[in-house]
Amino acid sequence: MGFVVYTFFSLLLSVTWMSGTAAALYLVVMRIFQGVGAAILIANSSAILTDALPRRSARYGARHQSDRRDQRSFIGLVLGGILAPIQWRLIFIVSVPIGLFGTVWAYRKLKEIPRRADTNIDWPGNITFAFGLIAIMVGITYGIQPYGGRTMGWLSPLVLSALVGGVAMLFVFTQVERRSPDRCSVSRSFAFGPSARAVSRAFWPRWVAAD
């Protein structure tokens, strides 16, 4: 599912026919949905690692995944810098064949594990967390742009509303998760236990985390 969403919106990003403000808004919206696809991929990859690896190896798998993610981000920046002067649409088109390959591979190789009947999707937690992060990202995006004769827009009502609203929504998320019988994966990842240690070691500097 993640490959499908990411590939579909990568293709839409490359075929915009508008210009000016309309094109900018179109690209921002499409990028949000492309990010949803990427988030699905990241969440599923973590779940696959957790299921495939023994408990004692989970932290090393998470750290390896984090290292590969950093390398892909670096390659993406370099490749984007090469393709953008040629044609900016190429920075999105280049993801399409990779996404198509990943979609076919995942459909043929990955097996769905039946979900336990006593669990449910944590819709309140997922929605409040997503809206909180989106609001903060929107606030930061517009905060670094000029506003009202200033070089930065941190005093813009839109920016202040987005930042305050995003923080408030994340606070609501924490309260929802404290009472939810089926907490979403985000809150479980930061719960105390082996998974939290695996995640912390994945993002902690290698020279500190080394045994």
C-alpha atoms as a printed R data frame, in Angstrom:
    type eleno elety resid chain resno      x       y       z
1   ATOM     1    CA   MET     A     1  0.000   0.000   0.000
2   ATOM     2    CA   GLY     A     2  2.808   2.392   0.866
3   ATOM     3    CA   PHE     A     3  4.551   1.815  -2.473
4   ATOM     4    CA   VAL     A     4  1.287   2.405  -4.345
5   ATOM     5    CA   VAL     A     5  0.504   5.688  -2.566
6   ATOM     6    CA   TYR     A     6  4.056   6.995  -2.820
7   ATOM     7    CA   THR     A     7  4.402   6.094  -6.512
8   ATOM     8    CA   PHE     A     8  0.995   7.482  -7.461
9   ATOM     9    CA   PHE     A     9  1.605  10.892  -5.914
10  ATOM    10    CA   SER     A    10  5.194  10.999  -7.220
11  ATOM    11    CA   LEU     A    11  3.689  10.684 -10.690
12  ATOM    12    CA   LEU     A    12  1.126  13.417  -9.960
13  ATOM    13    CA   LEU     A    13  3.905  15.714  -8.741
14  ATOM    14    CA   SER     A    14  5.656  15.410 -12.080
15  ATOM    15    CA   VAL     A    15  2.647  16.292 -14.259
16  ATOM    16    CA   THR     A    16  1.514  19.621 -12.801
17  ATOM    17    CA   TRP     A    17  0.272  21.932 -15.566
18  ATOM    18    CA   MET     A    18 -0.215  25.061 -13.453
19  ATOM    19    CA   SER     A    19  2.117  27.918 -12.556
20  ATOM    20    CA   GLY     A    20  2.547  30.484  -9.823
21  ATOM    21    CA   THR     A    21  0.665  30.197  -6.538
22  ATOM    22    CA   ALA     A    22 -1.710  27.512  -7.833
23  ATOM    23    CA   ALA     A    23  1.217  25.291  -8.814
24  ATOM    24    CA   ALA     A    24  2.914  25.844  -5.447
25  ATOM    25    CA   LEU     A    25 -0.236  24.845  -3.542
26  ATOM    26    CA   TYR     A    26 -0.690  21.825  -5.806
27  ATOM    27    CA   LEU     A    27  2.872  20.672  -5.149
28  ATOM    28    CA   VAL     A    28  2.520  21.170  -1.395
29  ATOM    29    CA   VAL     A    29 -0.697  19.115  -1.243
30  ATOM    30    CA   MET     A    30  0.701  16.351  -3.439
31  ATOM    31    CA   ARG     A    31  3.860  16.265  -1.325
32  ATOM    32    CA   ILE     A    32  1.767  15.782   1.797
33  ATOM    33    CA   PHE     A    33  0.090  12.725   0.287
34  ATOM    34    CA   GLN     A    34  3.429  11.482  -1.017
35  ATOM    35    CA   GLY     A    35  4.688  11.791   2.545
36  ATOM    36    CA   VAL     A    36  1.763   9.665   3.727
37  ATOM    37    CA   GLY     A    37  2.930   6.923   1.392
38  ATOM    38    CA   ALA     A    38  6.494   7.246   2.682
39  ATOM    39    CA   ALA     A    39  5.224   7.082   6.274
40  ATOM    40    CA   ILE     A    40  3.362   3.855   5.488
41  ATOM    41    CA   LEU     A    41  6.555   2.395   4.024
42  ATOM    42    CA   ILE     A    42  8.633   3.349   7.074
43  ATOM    43    CA   ALA     A    43  6.059   2.013   9.537
44  ATOM    44    CA   ASN     A    44  5.648  -1.247   7.648
45  ATOM    45    CA   SER     A    45  9.398  -1.758   7.316
46  ATOM    46    CA   SER     A    46  9.772  -1.442  11.084
47  ATOM    47    CA   ALA     A    47  6.960  -3.940  11.620
48  ATOM    48    CA   ILE     A    48  8.527  -6.385   9.146
49  ATOM    49    CA   LEU     A    49 11.891  -6.153  10.909
50  ATOM    50    CA   THR     A    50 10.278  -6.696  14.292
51  ATOM    51    CA   ASP     A    51  8.455  -9.776  13.031
52  ATOM    52    CA   ALA     A    52 11.400 -11.245  11.103
53  ATOM    53    CA   LEU     A    53 14.186 -10.772  13.646
54  ATOM    54    CA   PRO     A    54 14.587 -12.379  17.076
55  ATOM    55    CA   ARG     A    55 13.983 -10.089  20.031
56  ATOM    56    CA   ARG     A    56 17.712  -9.938  20.871
57  ATOM    57    CA   SER     A    57 18.504  -8.761  17.312
58  ATOM    58    CA   ALA     A    58 15.719  -6.192  17.028
59  ATOM    59    CA   ARG     A    59 17.862  -3.250  18.126
60  ATOM    60    CA   TYR     A    60 20.588  -4.076  15.596
61  ATOM    61    CA   GLY     A    61 17.980  -4.386  12.861
62  ATOM    62    CA   ALA     A    62 16.517  -0.996  13.799
63  ATOM    63    CA   ARG     A    63 19.965   0.602  13.806
64  ATOM    64    CA   HIS     A    64 20.815  -0.941  10.437
65  ATOM    65    CA   GLN     A    65 17.537   0.343   9.028
66  ATOM    66    CA   SER     A    66 18.309   3.825  10.347
67  ATOM    67    CA   ASP     A    67 21.768   3.757   8.739
68  ATOM    68    CA   ARG     A    68 20.322   2.730   5.371
69  ATOM    69    CA   ARG     A    69 17.694   5.480   5.658
70  ATOM    70    CA   ASP     A    70 20.410   8.086   6.199
71  ATOM    71    CA   GLN     A    71 22.309   6.801   3.172
72  ATOM    72    CA   ARG     A    72 19.194   6.931   0.997
73  ATOM    73    CA   SER     A    73 18.521  10.496   2.129
74  ATOM    74    CA   PHE     A    74 22.064  11.513   1.152
75  ATOM    75    CA   ILE     A    75 21.789   9.817  -2.238
76  ATOM    76    CA   GLY     A    76 18.429  11.498  -2.806
77  ATOM    77    CA   LEU     A    77 19.889  14.947  -2.122
78  ATOM    78    CA   VAL     A    78 22.812  14.391  -4.494
79  ATOM    79    CA   LEU     A    79 20.644  12.872  -7.211
80  ATOM    80    CA   GLY     A    80 18.088  15.669  -6.870
81  ATOM    81    CA   GLY     A    81 20.830  18.256  -7.231
82  ATOM    82    CA   ILE     A    82 21.955  16.581 -10.456
83  ATOM    83    CA   LEU     A    83 18.482  16.186 -11.968
84  ATOM    84    CA   ALA     A    84 16.935  19.533 -10.972
85  ATOM    85    CA   PRO     A    85 19.027  21.687 -13.376
86  ATOM    86    CA   ILE     A    86 18.159  19.317 -16.208
87  ATOM    87    CA   GLN     A    87 14.404  19.212 -15.536
88  ATOM    88    CA   TRP     A    88 12.812  19.633 -12.099
89  ATOM    89    CA   ARG     A    89 10.114  17.055 -12.895
90  ATOM    90    CA   LEU     A    90 12.797  14.360 -13.032
91  ATOM    91    CA   ILE     A    91 13.287  14.520  -9.259
92  ATOM    92    CA   PHE     A    92  9.785  13.043  -8.929
93  ATOM    93    CA   ILE     A    93  9.738  10.845 -12.029
94  ATOM    94    CA   VAL     A    94 12.871   8.999 -10.875
95  ATOM    95    CA   SER     A    95 10.870   7.578  -7.957
96  ATOM    96    CA   VAL     A    96  8.152   6.088 -10.193
97  ATOM    97    CA   PRO     A    97 10.001   3.034 -11.643
98  ATOM    98    CA   ILE     A    98 11.457   2.269  -8.214
99  ATOM    99    CA   GLY     A    99  7.984   2.459  -6.685
100 ATOM   100    CA   LEU     A   100  6.518   0.238  -9.395
101 ATOM   101    CA   PHE     A   101  9.233  -2.353  -8.809
102 ATOM   102    CA   GLY     A   102  8.664  -2.207  -5.054
103 ATOM   103    CA   THR     A   103  4.898  -2.590  -5.503
104 ATOM   104    CA   VAL     A   104  5.264  -5.723  -7.629
105 ATOM   105    CA   TRP     A   105  7.971  -7.173  -5.365
106 ATOM   106    CA   ALA     A   106  5.949  -6.556  -2.199
107 ATOM   107    CA   TYR     A   107  2.824  -8.106  -3.728
108 ATOM   108    CA   ARG     A   108  4.735 -11.244  -4.732
109 ATOM   109    CA   LYS     A   109  7.015 -11.691  -1.726
110 ATOM   110    CA   LEU     A   110  5.385 -10.267   1.388
111 ATOM   111    CA   LYS     A   111  2.767 -12.272   3.252
112 ATOM   112    CA   GLU     A   112  0.077 -10.605   5.294
113 ATOM   113    CA   ILE     A   113 -0.061 -11.650   8.933
114 ATOM   114    CA   PRO     A   114 -3.660 -11.950  10.180
115 ATOM   115    CA   ARG     A   115 -4.572  -9.239  12.662
116 ATOM   116    CA   ARG     A   116 -5.702 -10.342  16.106
117 ATOM   117    CA   ALA     A   117 -9.460 -10.089  16.484
118 ATOM   118    CA   ASP     A   118 -9.172  -8.258  19.809
119 ATOM   119    CA   THR     A   119 -7.264  -5.244  18.414
120 ATOM   120    CA   ASN     A   120 -8.514  -2.171  16.604
121 ATOM   121    CA   ILE     A   121 -6.986   0.731  14.717
122 ATOM   122    CA   ASP     A   122 -6.355   3.641  17.046
123 ATOM   123    CA   TRP     A   123 -8.097   6.271  14.916
124 ATOM   124    CA   PRO     A   124 -8.116   9.061  17.556
125 ATOM   125    CA   GLY     A   125 -4.402   8.621  18.234
126 ATOM   126    CA   ASN     A   126 -3.396   8.441  14.580
127 ATOM   127    CA   ILE     A   127 -5.522  11.446  13.604
128 ATOM   128    CA   THR     A   128 -4.400  13.725  16.442
129 ATOM   129    CA   PHE     A   129 -0.736  12.801  15.914
130 ATOM   130    CA   ALA     A   130 -0.916  13.355  12.137
131 ATOM   131    CA   PHE     A   131 -2.720  16.702  12.383
132 ATOM   132    CA   GLY     A   132 -0.361  17.867  15.113
133 ATOM   133    CA   LEU     A   133  2.744  17.150  13.050
134 ATOM   134    CA   ILE     A   134  1.242  18.595   9.856
135 ATOM   135    CA   ALA     A   135  0.288  21.813  11.651
136 ATOM   136    CA   ILE     A   136  3.801  22.223  13.069
137 ATOM   137    CA   MET     A   137  5.405  21.561   9.673
138 ATOM   138    CA   VAL     A   138  3.100  24.092   8.012
139 ATOM   139    CA   GLY     A   139  3.982  26.655  10.678
140 ATOM   140    CA   ILE     A   140  7.716  26.114  10.203
141 ATOM   141    CA   THR     A   141  7.380  26.219   6.400
142 ATOM   142    CA   TYR     A   142  5.642  29.597   6.420
143 ATOM   143    CA   GLY     A   143  7.671  30.867   9.376
144 ATOM   144    CA   ILE     A   144 10.889  30.974   7.362
145 ATOM   145    CA   GLN     A   145  9.216  32.960   4.568
146 ATOM   146    CA   PRO     A   146  8.992  36.795   4.466
147 ATOM   147    CA   TYR     A   147  5.903  38.348   6.011
148 ATOM   148    CA   GLY     A   148  4.781  41.954   6.571
149 ATOM   149    CA   GLY     A   149  8.047  43.536   5.472
150 ATOM   150    CA   ARG     A   150 10.119  41.196   7.666
151 ATOM   151    CA   THR     A   151 12.560  38.592   6.438
152 ATOM   152    CA   MET     A   152 10.830  35.918   8.515
153 ATOM   153    CA   GLY     A   153  7.190  35.206   9.180
154 ATOM   154    CA   TRP     A   154  7.281  33.885  12.745
155 ATOM   155    CA   LEU     A   155  4.853  36.615  13.874
156 ATOM   156    CA   SER     A   156  2.322  35.782  11.175
157 ATOM   157    CA   PRO     A   157 -1.092  34.805  12.614
158 ATOM   158    CA   LEU     A   158 -1.085  31.744  10.375
159 ATOM   159    CA   VAL     A   159  2.308  30.614  11.639
160 ATOM   160    CA   LEU     A   160  1.482  31.226  15.296
161 ATOM   161    CA   SER     A   161 -1.885  29.481  14.943
162 ATOM   162    CA   ALA     A   162 -0.307  26.477  13.213
163 ATOM   163    CA   LEU     A   163  2.498  26.101  15.764
164 ATOM   164    CA   VAL     A   164  0.295  26.558  18.823
165 ATOM   165    CA   GLY     A   165 -2.429  24.365  17.330
166 ATOM   166    CA   GLY     A   166  0.075  21.658  16.430
167 ATOM   167    CA   VAL     A   167  1.564  21.566  19.926
168 ATOM   168    CA   ALA     A   168 -1.930  21.521  21.423
169 ATOM   169    CA   MET     A   169 -2.919  18.651  19.137
170 ATOM   170    CA   LEU     A   170  0.141  16.653  20.166
171 ATOM   171    CA   PHE     A   171 -0.782  17.242  23.807
172 ATOM   172    CA   VAL     A   172 -4.269  15.921  23.040
173 ATOM   173    CA   PHE     A   173 -2.574  12.927  21.421
174 ATOM   174    CA   THR     A   174 -0.700  12.100  24.620
175 ATOM   175    CA   GLN     A   175 -3.919  12.278  26.647
176 ATOM   176    CA   VAL     A   176 -5.799  10.124  24.145
177 ATOM   177    CA   GLU     A   177 -3.074   7.494  24.193
178 ATOM   178    CA   ARG     A   178 -3.082   7.298  27.988
179 ATOM   179    CA   ARG     A   179 -6.699   6.123  27.841
180 ATOM   180    CA   SER     A   180 -6.630   4.094  24.627
181 ATOM   181    CA   PRO     A   181 -6.801   0.284  24.898
182 ATOM   182    CA   ASP     A   182 -5.183  -0.027  21.447
183 ATOM   183    CA   ARG     A   183 -2.372   2.497  21.344
184 ATOM   184    CA   CYS     A   184 -0.921   3.383  17.950
185 ATOM   185    CA   SER     A   185  2.605   2.335  17.027
186 ATOM   186    CA   VAL     A   186  4.003   5.827  17.672
187 ATOM   187    CA   SER     A   187  3.160   5.785  21.359
188 ATOM   188    CA   ARG     A   188  4.185   2.140  21.744
189 ATOM   189    CA   SER     A   189  7.589   2.917  20.250
190 ATOM   190    CA   PHE     A   190  8.296   5.386  23.036
191 ATOM   191    CA   ALA     A   191  6.966   3.215  25.814
192 ATOM   192    CA   PHE     A   192  9.475   1.793  28.260
193 ATOM   193    CA   GLY     A   193 10.732  -1.615  27.209
194 ATOM   194    CA   PRO     A   194 12.906  -3.425  24.646
195 ATOM   195    CA   SER     A   195 11.344  -1.654  21.661
196 ATOM   196    CA   ALA     A   196 12.137   1.745  23.160
197 ATOM   197    CA   ARG     A   197 15.747   0.740  23.701
198 ATOM   198    CA   ALA     A   198 15.961  -0.535  20.127
199 ATOM   199    CA   VAL     A   199 14.621   2.731  18.740
200 ATOM   200    CA   SER     A   200 16.873   4.846  20.955
201 ATOM   201    CA   ARG     A   201 19.935   2.899  19.902
202 ATOM   202    CA   ALA     A   202 18.924   3.197  16.251
203 ATOM   203    CA   PHE     A   203 19.053   6.998  16.405
204 ATOM   204    CA   TRP     A   204 21.853   7.390  18.979
205 ATOM   205    CA   PRO     A   205 25.336   8.062  17.607
206 ATOM   206    CA   ARG     A   206 27.076   4.822  16.662
207 ATOM   207    CA   TRP     A   207 30.156   5.639  18.776
208 ATOM   208    CA   VAL     A   208 27.918   6.046  21.842
209 ATOM   209    CA   ALA     A   209 25.615   3.112  21.147
210 ATOM   210    CA   ALA     A   210 28.416   0.654  20.370
211 ATOM   211    CA   ASP     A   211 28.691  -2.165  22.838
